[in-house]
Each structure stands twice: as structure tokens, then as C-alpha cells.
């Protein structure tokens, strides 16, 4: 049985790391598993970087301009989490590695796989598995909806885009529905929350759904004695240490401001000062929190990452939206309890009295009190065995591989190959996206001088892309400069 997983990256970002760990688990279990990625950073010989699509530069650059002006410079304050249209495609279905596969597993594929590209994969006649690392596969473009329920209906008047006169997210959602109604596949969700949400979405309601948590190497992530872990990091015993991950602290979904406000309420517990251990980038920490923060930096060595978890009394995870965070499973595997909000996939593994505490989203007082209660109770040590047990039961490599193999074998035994040819969904989406781009590239009085210069440069580039031979543009309301 040959299984090929597809993703934009193999190691960059949480979704890619989770997919790579699945790759490791399946290969250790004897599965002929490969990864096909847009950008490879590992040295794994079974990870293959997809070649660039022939004559794709112009199309890719147009997609980049749509993202820059139609999305990134067109966001509302509701969310700053990644938002993308499924426009770019590398023609993956033509590659021998996929044509020789028995199962195709699609992971996080923004900027790699368009709607037509996905339909071309379905048309190969092989079982398609769609593993959800966020909500993008069933929305009009948002990777997390920020509380919006528009994806359950039509994604019109998207609250994450400031200007959308052509209703591009609605077009994306409609085309996704057309595709998934014409094809059949299997959806794998790492968290129960994601599984429920995907089941209820009009895009994926008709597909088969399975809940399989993503795996973790329990040998790499395991508890270390507190004193040993502290020494490994060059830290001295004494204060309580609350761990948080400082990557992208400016992203509102991560809830970093909630962490800062809760930290102000938890300065000492049982006559011991409370410090915060920061793992990752930390360029945007608040001045109020900085004096109490100990930085370990961005780590790539699993042993040192495990030492950081083991040196901590708990992990504080104040995300407002999340699937099944890698940091949560890593902390539990190292015996470190987690305090966070009762959202997304956190309730799957965070169980009161066993592995941590959950409080209502946005309740800063309760978040701070949960930290105080956990530190003062002595449970930061007594809960360690239960934390480890929960991680082993749900996320071990052998257990995950067994669940996947059972699913794959069942799919191969019951699959009915597709017979219809692929549909060009991309043409309709490109039409609407280009309209949005041209609309955004009009000069308006509210733009700053810097914005205007950027827009003029973008318009000149669009002119070269649309008219590579230098022909004059057709007359329209757009002023060409």
C-alpha cells in the first residue's frame, strides 16, 4: 500500500510538523508513505518537492498580487489569521508519484493546490483523504472563522474583508460545494470540535468523517526530572515557571493579550515569584511582562524542547481558536499540565483534575485563578503521570499508525473509482478574484502616499502580466499610470 501525503511544507508551521510526524509514524509502521510538498526543508529521502508548474510564473504572480492587495491589504480588525483563496496550483495530478499511489492524503495546501487541482486528484480514481489542520477546506477563504458562521450558509459579506463588492469568498464556498457534491472523499479531523464543525458545513457534510488525533514521538517528548531540565536550559530553581509559546504573539487568535492581563494578576503564589518561560520568537512582548520573562528562544532540537516543557510548572495556552495544538500534545507528553480556554480541540485532552484546567473563553479572571489554583495545589507534580498517560493513549506513533492503516485498508476495500473528468473550477474563481484585484488597485483618497506608490507599482506589474507584448489595455474605468 503506497500512501502519498500532500502539503505546502514538510516542517514549516504547526500543520506541516503534524503531517511530518504522521509521515514518520506510518513509515515506522511499515507503510510505503511519501510526502509531496511545495517547499522541502527536511533531509528525509521520502519527502519530494513538487516541481514548479510549467509556464506558471505569470499565474503565480497574479495570485500573489491578489493575495497582497485583495486580501492582506483588505482585512478588517476582526482577524489577522491567515486568509487565502485556492488559486495557485502546481499540476500535481500529472506527477508519477501520485499516479502510482494507492491513497492520496491532502493536508494543509494553501498556495499549492487549487480547486481544479483537487478535482484533478479526485479524477485519478484513488481514495482521497482530506486531513483538516484548520477550517480553510470548508470556508470561503478564512483559515479560522473568528466566530463568523457564514461558512454554514454562503460566505457573503465576509466580515474579514473590508471591501468585497464581487463576493469572492461566496464564490469560493459555492465552488467548493459543487466539487464536494460531485466527488466523494474522507475527512480526517484531529479534534472532535473540527470533526463536528466539518460535518455541519455544507461543503463537507456529504463526505465520510473520521476523528484521528495527530501523532507525537513519545520517545523524543518525554518527562525529564525538573532539576535536570532546568540545568539543561541554564536556569536555577526557585520561581514558578509558566510556559508560553511566543511565536506570532501579535496574532489575535493566539490570545497573547489575555496572557499579559492574566500574568498581571499572578505575580506570586505561596510566597514564590511567578516567572514566564518564553519559547519561540519574542519581538513583540509587552513591556509589563518582559521583566518576568525568561527566554529560551526558537528551538529545533526535540530534546531541548522537551526539557523546556519539563522545566515548566504548566503551559498557558490562551488561544481563542485552535484545532489540536502541537504545543498541547507536546506539553502533556512531557508531563506538563495545560491551562487554557475551553475552545476547539483543547477539551479533547485537557481534563480537570488529570491534565490541567479549562475556563470560558475570554474570562481573564478565571484564567488567572486557574493558574493560582494549579500552582498552589501541588498538582503541577502530581498530575505529571496522568498528563503523560493521556498523551500516550491519544497521540503515540503506533496508535496513530494503526488508526490510519485501518482507515486506509477500509477505503481500499470499499472505494468506487471516479469516472468523470475534472472540472475547471479555477476559471470562475479567477474571474471574480481579478475583478477584486483591479478594484483594490484603484487610487483612493484614503490611501497614504506609501500605499499609493505600492499600488502604482502593482498596477504596472499587472499591466505587464496581462499585456506581455506591450499592447494598450482595453478602455475601462481604471486609470493606467
LINLIN-V176808 format. One record per pair of residues at least 4 apart in sequence whose C-alpha atoms are under 7 Angstrom apart, sorted by the first residue. I is the first residue (numbers start at 1). J is the second residue. If there is no record, write none. Layout:
[[I	J] [I	J]]
//
This chain:
[[1	31] [1	32] [1	102] [2	31] [2	32] [2	33] [2	101] [2	102] [2	103] [3	32] [3	33] [3	34] [3	101] [3	102] [3	103] [3	104] [4	33] [4	34] [4	35] [4	36] [4	98] [4	101] [4	103] [4	104] [4	105] [5	34] [5	35] [5	36] [5	104] [5	105] [5	106] [5	107] [6	35] [6	36] [6	37] [6	105] [6	106] [6	107] [7	36] [7	37] [7	38] [7	106] [7	107] [7	108] [7	109] [8	37] [8	38] [8	39] [8	108] [8	109] [8	110] [8	112] [9	16] [9	37] [9	38] [9	39] [9	40] [10	16] [10	17] [10	20] [10	37] [10	40] [10	41] [10	42] [11	16] [11	17] [11	20] [11	41] [11	42] [12	16] [12	17] [13	17] [14	18] [14	326] [15	19] [15	108] [15	133] [16	20] [17	21] [18	22] [18	214] [18	215] [19	23] [20	24] [21	25] [21	215] [21	216] [22	26] [22	214] [22	215] [23	27] [23	33] [24	28] [25	29] [25	397] [25	398] [25	401] [26	30] [26	31] [26	33] [26	401] [27	31] [27	32] [27	33] [29	398] [29	401] [34	46] [34	47] [35	46] [35	47] [35	48] [36	47] [36	48] [36	49] [36	50] [37	48] [37	49] [37	50] [38	49] [38	50] [38	112] [39	49] [40	49] [52	90] [53	90] [53	91] [56	60] [57	61] [58	62] [58	465] [59	63] [60	64] [60	88] [61	65] [62	66] [63	67] [63	87] [63	88] [64	68] [65	69] [66	70] [66	71] [66	433] [66	437] [67	71] [67	72] [67	84] [68	72] [68	73] [69	73] [69	74] [69	437] [69	440] [70	74] [70	436] [70	437] [70	440] [71	75] [71	161] [74	161] [74	162] [74	163] [75	160] [75	161] [75	162] [76	160] [76	161] [76	162] [78	160] [79	146] [79	160] [79	252] [80	251] [80	252] [81	144] [81	251] [81	253] [82	142] [82	143] [83	141] [83	142] [83	143] [84	141] [84	142] [85	141] [86	110] [86	111] [86	113] [86	114] [86	115] [87	114] [87	426] [88	111] [88	112] [88	113] [88	114] [89	111] [89	112] [89	113] [89	114] [89	117] [90	112] [90	113] [91	117] [93	98] [93	120] [93	121] [95	99] [96	100] [97	101] [102	126] [103	126] [103	127] [103	128] [104	127] [104	128] [104	129] [105	128] [105	129] [105	130] [105	131] [106	129] [106	130] [106	131] [107	130] [107	131] [107	132] [108	133] [109	113] [113	117] [113	118] [114	118] [114	426] [115	119] [115	425] [115	426] [116	120] [116	423] [116	424] [116	425] [116	426] [117	121] [118	122] [119	123] [119	179] [119	422] [119	423] [120	124] [120	422] [122	126] [122	128] [122	183] [122	418] [123	418] [123	419] [123	420] [123	421] [123	422] [125	417] [125	418] [126	417] [127	185] [127	411] [127	415] [128	185] [128	186] [129	185] [129	186] [129	187] [129	188] [130	186] [130	187] [130	188] [131	187] [131	188] [131	189] [132	188] [132	189] [133	323] [134	143] [134	144] [134	323] [135	139] [135	143] [135	144] [136	141] [136	142] [136	143] [138	201] [138	203] [138	204] [139	151] [139	173] [140	151] [140	155] [140	169] [140	170] [140	172] [140	173] [141	169] [150	154] [150	155] [151	155] [151	201] [152	201] [152	202] [154	170] [154	173] [155	169] [155	170] [155	173] [156	167] [156	169] [156	170] [157	167] [158	169] [164	168] [164	436] [166	432] [166	436] [167	171] [168	172] [168	432] [168	433] [169	173] [170	174] [171	175] [171	429] [172	176] [172	429] [173	177] [174	178] [175	179] [175	425] [176	180] [176	203] [177	181] [177	202] [177	203] [178	182] [179	183] [180	184] [180	203] [180	204] [184	207] [185	207] [185	208] [186	207] [186	208] [186	209] [187	207] [187	208] [187	209] [187	210] [188	209] [188	210] [188	211] [188	212] [189	194] [189	195] [189	210] [189	211] [189	212] [190	211] [190	212] [190	213] [190	214] [190	324] [191	195] [191	211] [191	213] [191	323] [191	324] [191	345] [191	348] [192	196] [192	211] [192	345] [192	348] [193	197] [193	344] [193	345] [194	198] [194	323] [195	199] [195	209] [195	211] [196	200] [197	201] [198	204] [198	205] [199	204] [199	205] [200	205] [201	205] [213	394] [213	395] [214	395] [215	395] [215	396] [215	397] [215	400] [216	395] [216	396] [216	397] [217	221] [217	396] [217	397] [218	222] [218	333] [218	396] [220	302] [220	303] [221	306] [221	330] [221	333] [221	334] [222	306] [222	333] [222	334] [223	310] [223	334] [223	335] [224	228] [224	229] [224	307] [224	310] [225	229] [226	230] [226	310] [226	311] [227	231] [228	232] [229	233] [229	307] [229	308] [229	310] [229	311] [230	234] [230	235] [230	236] [230	311] [231	235] [232	307] [239	272] [239	273] [239	274] [239	275] [240	272] [240	273] [240	274] [240	275] [240	313] [241	274] [241	275] [241	276] [241	277] [241	312] [241	313] [242	275] [242	276] [242	277] [242	312] [242	313] [242	314] [242	315] [242	316] [243	276] [243	277] [243	278] [243	312] [243	314] [243	315] [243	316] [244	277] [244	278] [244	279] [244	315] [244	316] [244	317] [245	278] [245	279] [245	280] [246	278] [246	279] [246	280] [246	281] [246	282] [247	280] [247	281] [247	282] [249	254] [249	256] [249	284] [250	284] [253	319] [253	320] [253	321] [254	318] [254	319] [254	320] [255	259] [255	318] [255	319] [255	320] [256	260] [256	318] [257	261] [258	262] [258	318] [258	364] [259	263] [259	318] [260	264] [260	289] [261	265] [261	364] [262	266] [262	364] [262	365] [262	367] [262	368] [263	267] [265	368] [266	274] [266	368] [266	372] [267	273] [267	274] [268	272] [268	273] [268	274] [269	273] [269	274] [269	372] [269	375] [269	376] [270	376] [275	292] [275	293] [276	292] [276	293] [276	294] [277	293] [277	294] [277	295] [278	293] [278	294] [278	295] [278	296] [279	295] [279	296] [279	297] [279	298] [280	297] [280	298] [280	299] [281	297] [281	298] [285	289] [285	290] [286	290] [289	293] [299	305] [301	305] [302	306] [303	307] [304	308] [305	309] [306	310] [306	334] [307	311] [308	312] [309	331] [309	334] [309	336] [310	334] [310	335] [310	336] [312	336] [313	336] [313	380] [314	336] [314	337] [314	338] [314	380] [315	331] [315	336] [315	337] [315	338] [315	339] [316	338] [316	339] [316	340] [317	338] [317	339] [317	340] [318	340] [318	341] [319	341] [320	343] [320	361] [321	343] [321	344] [322	344] [322	345] [323	344] [323	345] [324	345] [324	346] [325	329] [326	330] [327	331] [328	332] [328	338] [329	333] [329	391] [330	334] [331	335] [331	336] [331	337] [332	336] [332	337] [332	387] [332	388] [332	391] [333	387] [333	388] [333	391] [334	388] [335	384] [335	385] [335	387] [335	388] [336	384] [336	387] [337	355] [337	356] [337	380] [337	383] [337	387] [338	350] [338	355] [338	356] [338	357] [339	356] [339	357] [339	358] [339	371] [340	357] [340	358] [340	359] [341	358] [341	359] [341	360] [341	361] [342	346] [342	347] [342	358] [342	359] [342	360] [342	361] [343	361] [346	350] [347	351] [349	390] [350	355] [350	356] [350	357] [351	355] [351	356] [351	357] [352	356] [352	357] [354	383] [354	386] [354	387] [355	383] [355	386] [355	387] [357	370] [359	366] [359	367] [363	367] [364	368] [365	369] [366	370] [367	371] [368	372] [369	373] [370	374] [371	375] [372	376] [373	377] [374	378] [374	379] [374	380] [375	379] [375	380] [378	382] [379	383] [380	384] [383	387] [384	388] [385	389] [386	390] [387	391] [388	392] [389	393] [390	394] [391	395] [392	396] [395	399] [395	400] [396	400] [397	401] [398	402] [399	403] [400	404] [401	405] [402	406] [403	407] [404	408] [405	409] [406	410] [407	411] [408	412] [409	413] [410	414] [411	415] [425	429] [426	430] [427	431] [428	432] [429	433] [430	434] [431	435] [432	436] [433	437] [434	438] [435	439] [436	440] [437	441] [438	442] [441	455] [441	459] [442	478] [443	452] [447	451] [447	452] [448	452] [449	453] [450	454] [451	455] [452	456] [453	457] [454	458] [455	459] [456	460] [456	481] [457	461] [458	462] [459	463] [460	464] [461	465] [462	466] [463	467] [464	468] [467	471]]
//
